[in-house]
């Protein structure tokens, strides 16, 4: 049996209770060593658990390890950084396991943009400001589908979390502005969200590259964009408005 488990954004206590329990039962863990906090394995995995760092492995080699563990009737945890369904390359693994007849299940995790919002005490969906969150990335060596350009998403003016792009912030800034955000639109860079060396920088779309350069940030950061970052000039939520009736509370006129 294979479990795809989200390790969370970095902090050792931000893995889910279910994920920690699965780690404690695992006979083998294949983990993304370049991003997963190794303290997770030290705290939750058994001492006799086999550990494999997938940063050094190809998909085919990962599958061979899983097949080998399955032959021993072992429980394998495939430990991915953050939330596996976001930039986790899990579907190709699952399709291969389907072909091999190996059963698997998934366990969600806390992704970086939510840990980043927590670090800034911000809300992406402020009434009257933004009711949508766009999670995307710049195209680099890996392309993005046609129609999912930074410019096309920027045109919505919604809250945006941009992954895997902290080494291209000058281009990101230019494309965000070309798409519709102003130079002065609030923005933030959160480096290693929830890790002990986390760093938060609140700036503007136009100053993203400058701020990152001043703080020597060019990787492992998520960029947040939109007026919600500044959390000003938003409307009151109707949910807790005394004049708004719900299924649990009568309106007070």
C-alpha positions in Angstrom: 0.0 0.0 0.0 1.2 3.5 -0.9 0.1 6.7 0.7 0.9 10.1 -0.9 1.2 12.4 2.0 1.5 16.2 2.1 4.4 17.1 4.4 3.1 20.6 4.9 4.8 23.9 4.2 7.9 23.3 6.4 7.3 23.5 10.1 7.4 20.1 11.6 4.1 20.5 13.4 2.2 21.6 10.3 1.8 18.1 8.9 -1.8 16.8 9.4 -2.5 14.5 12.2 -3.4 11.8 9.6 -0.1 12.4 7.8 1.9 12.1 11.0 0.1 8.9 11.9 0.8 7.4 8.5 4.5 8.3 8.9 4.6 6.5 12.2 3.2 3.4 10.5 5.4 3.5 7.4 7.9 0.7 6.7 9.5 2.9 4.0 9.4 6.6 3.2 10.3 8.1 -0.2 10.6 11.9 0.5 11.4 15.0 -1.5 14.7 15.7 0.4 15.3 19.0 -1.4 12.2 20.6 0.2 10.7 18.4 2.9 11.9 19.2 6.5 14.0 16.1 7.6 12.8 16.7 11.2 9.5 15.2 10.1 11.1 11.8 9.7 13.1 12.2 12.9 10.0 13.0 14.9 7.4 10.8 13.3 9.0 7.9 11.5 10.1 4.6 13.1 13.8 4.1 13.6 13.7 1.0 11.4 11.8 2.8 8.6 13.7 2.7 5.3 14.3 6.2 4.0 14.9 7.2 0.3 15.5 10.8 -0.9 13.7 11.2 -4.2 15.7 14.4 -5.0 18.3 11.9 -6.4 15.9 9.6 -8.2 14.0 9.5 -11.4 10.3 8.5 -11.7 11.4 5.0 -12.8 13.7 4.6 -9.8 10.9 5.7 -7.4 8.6 3.1 -8.9 11.2 0.4 -8.6 11.5 1.2 -4.9 7.7 1.0 -4.5 7.6 -2.3 -6.3 10.3 -3.7 -4.1 8.5 -2.6 -0.9 5.2 -3.9 -2.2 6.9 -7.3 -2.7 7.6 -7.3 1.0 4.1 -6.2 1.8 5.4 -3.0 3.2 3.5 0.3 3.8 5.2 3.0 1.8 4.7 6.7 2.4 5.5 9.0 -0.6 6.1 12.2 1.3 5.7 15.3 -0.8 6.3 18.9 0.2 3.3 21.1 0.9 0.1 19.8 -0.7 0.8 17.0 -3.2 -1.9 18.1 -5.6 0.0 21.4 -6.3 3.2 21.0 -8.3 3.7 17.6 -6.8 4.0 15.5 -10.0 1.8 12.9 -8.3 -0.6 12.0 -11.1 2.1 10.4 -13.2 3.1 8.3 -10.2 -0.5 7.3 -9.6 -1.1 6.3 -13.2 2.0 4.1 -13.1 0.8 2.5 -9.9 -2.6 1.8 -11.6 -0.7 0.0 -14.4 1.2 -2.0 -11.8 -1.9 -2.9 -9.8 -0.6 -1.2 -6.7 -3.2 0.4 -4.4 -2.7 3.9 -3.2 -4.4 6.7 -1.3 -3.8 10.4 -0.7 -3.4 12.6 2.4 -3.6 16.4 2.0 -1.1 18.9 3.4 -0.7 22.6 4.1 0.6 24.4 1.0 3.0 27.3 1.1 0.6 30.0 0.1 -1.6 29.3 3.2 1.5 29.2 5.4 2.5 32.5 3.8 -0.9 34.1 4.5 -0.6 32.9 8.1 2.8 34.5 8.4 1.2 37.8 7.3 -2.0 37.4 9.2 -3.8 38.1 5.9 -7.1 36.9 4.3 -7.1 36.4 0.5 -10.9 36.8 0.2 -11.8 40.2 1.6 -15.3 41.4 0.8 -15.2 44.2 -1.8 -11.5 43.5 -2.6 -11.1 40.0 -3.8 -13.2 36.8 -3.6 -10.8 34.7 -5.6 -7.3 33.2 -5.2 -5.3 32.3 -8.3 -2.4 29.9 -7.6 0.0 29.8 -10.5 3.7 30.0 -11.5 5.9 31.5 -14.2 7.0 29.3 -17.0 10.7 28.5 -16.8 12.3 25.3 -18.0 8.8 23.8 -17.6 6.2 25.5 -19.7 2.6 26.4 -18.6 -0.4 25.7 -20.8 -1.4 28.3 -23.4 -4.0 30.6 -21.9 -2.5 30.5 -18.4 -0.1 33.4 -18.7 0.7 35.7 -15.8 -0.8 38.6 -17.9 -4.2 36.8 -18.4 -4.5 36.0 -14.7 -3.4 39.6 -13.6 -6.3 41.0 -15.7 -8.7 39.6 -13.1 -7.2 41.8 -10.3 -7.8 38.9 -7.8 -5.5 37.7 -5.1 -2.7 35.7 -6.6 -0.1 33.4 -5.2 2.9 32.8 -7.5 5.0 29.7 -6.9 8.4 28.6 -8.3 9.2 32.1 -9.6 11.3 33.9 -7.0 14.3 33.8 -9.3 12.4 35.7 -12.1 10.9 38.5 -10.1 11.8 41.3 -12.5 10.0 39.6 -15.3 7.2 38.6 -13.0 6.7 42.3 -12.0 6.7 43.5 -15.6 4.2 40.9 -16.7 1.9 41.5 -13.7 1.9 45.2 -14.6 1.3 44.5 -18.3 -1.7 42.3 -17.3 -3.4 45.0 -15.2 -2.0 45.3 -11.7 -0.6 48.8 -11.0 3.1 49.4 -10.0 1.8 50.2 -6.5 -0.4 47.1 -6.1 0.4 45.6 -2.7 2.6 42.4 -2.8 4.6 40.3 -0.5 7.5 37.8 -0.7 7.5 35.0 1.9 10.7 33.0 2.0 10.4 29.5 3.4 7.0 30.0 4.9 6.7 28.4 8.4 10.3 27.3 8.6 12.5 28.7 11.4 14.3 31.0 9.0 11.1 32.3 7.5 11.3 35.8 6.1 8.4 38.1 5.1 8.7 41.1 2.9 5.7 43.4 2.2 6.3 45.6 -0.8 4.6 46.4 -4.1 4.4 44.7 -7.5 6.8 47.2 -8.9 9.4 46.6 -6.1 9.4 42.8 -6.0 12.8 42.3 -7.7 14.4 45.1 -5.7 13.2 43.8 -2.3 14.2 40.2 -3.2 17.7 41.3 -4.2 18.2 43.4 -1.1 17.3 40.4 1.0 19.2 37.8 -1.1 16.0 35.8 -1.9 16.0 33.9 -5.2 14.4 30.6 -4.4 12.0 28.8 -2.0 9.6 31.8 -1.8 6.0 32.4 -2.7 4.9 35.7 -4.1 1.6 37.1 -3.0 -0.1 39.8 -5.1 -3.2 41.9 -4.7 -4.9 44.5 -2.6 -5.8 41.9 0.0 -2.1 41.9 1.0 -2.7 45.4 2.4 -6.0 44.4 4.1 -7.4 47.9 3.9 -10.7 49.4 2.4 -12.6 46.1 2.6 -16.2 45.5 3.4 -17.6 43.9 6.5 -18.5 40.2 6.2 -22.3 39.7 5.9 -21.9 36.4 7.8 -21.5 38.2 11.1 -23.6 41.2 10.3 -26.5 41.5 12.8 -28.9 42.5 9.9 -28.0 39.4 7.9 -30.2 36.3 8.6 -28.7 32.9 8.4 -30.0 29.4 9.0 -28.7 29.7 12.6 -29.5 33.3 13.5 -32.4 35.7 12.9 -31.6 39.2 11.6 -31.7 42.1 14.0 -33.4 45.1 12.4 
